Amino acid sequence: MSTLINSSAVTTVLAQISITPNSDGLPGIAQLRTIVGAVMTVGLILAVLAVIISAIVWALGAHSANPHAASRGKSGVLIAVGTAVICGAAVALVTFFWNVGQTV
């Protein structure tokens, strides 16, 4: 006995499936959001601290004629700023790629 699958029927059924995130499906979701927000805050505070320390290293390296320290300080500033951008944009990035994934 052979069965033939109608591709248009399968496409129609798949187009009708709609799954969205459920914010109250599991216990502890509100606490998890609080924890993630706290981790983001800590990450941003540490990024600010890294910018300050890296700027100090950069300045000391530049004023003491130490190009290696100055270069490390510059790199540290750029990395810390990039980290702050990623921490700040994390929610927007995940939302953007979630929306992109929904269009596939």
N, C-alpha and C positions, 0 to 999 in steps of 0.2 A: 504494500500500500504506500503510495507516494503522496507526499503533501507538498503543495505549492504555496509559497509564502508570497503574498501580494506586497510588493515593496511600498506602494502608496499607502496601504493600510498600516504598515509598520511605522512609516513616517508620520502618519496622522496620529497614531497612538503615542509616539514619542513626543510629538509637539504638544500634546495635552498634559504631559507630566510637568508639574511645577513644584519645586521644593525650595523653600526659603529658610534662612536661619531662624531657629526657634529660641527666643531669649528666655523662655521660662520652662524649657523642656527638661532640664536637669537641675537638681538642687545644687546650690552653691554658685550659680552663674553670677549673681550680684557681688558675692565676695571675690570671685575671680576677676571681675571688672575692677574692683577696688584694688586688688593686688597688682594688676597690670598697670593701672594708673600710678600706683606708688612706685613701681619699678621704673616707669617712664620718668617720673620726677627725680628719682635717684640718678638715673642715667643722664638727665640734663644737668643736674647739679655737678656730677662728676665731669661732664664735658666742659662746664665752665671752669672748674678747678684745673682741668688739663690745659685749657687755653691759658690760664694765668701762669701756671708753672712753665709751660712751653715758652711763653713770651718772656719770662724771666731768664730762662736758659738761653734763648735767642739773644736777648740784650747783653747778658754776661759774656756770651761767646763773641758777640760783635765788638764789645768794648775791651776784651782781653786779647784780641787778635787770635782767637781760636776758631778757625773756620768750621771745624768739625762740630763743635758745640753749637755754633750759630746755625749750621745746616740742620742739625737735630732739632733745634728749637723751632725753626721754620716748618719742618715736617710735622712736628708735634702740634703746632697751631693748626695746620691744614687738616690733619687727621681728627683733631678734637672738634673743629668746626664741622667737618663732614659727619662726624658721629652725632653732633647736636642736630644737624639737618635731618639725618635718618631717624633719630629718636622723635623729633617733632613731627615728621611727615609719615611716621609708621602707619597710623590709622588711615590716612589718606591714600597711602600706597597700597595697603591691603584692600581697601574699598575699591580703588581703581582696578586692581587686578582681579578682584572678585567680579566686578561688572564686565571686564573683558572676558573672563572665563564663562560668564553666563551667555555671552553672544556666540560662543563656539558651537 
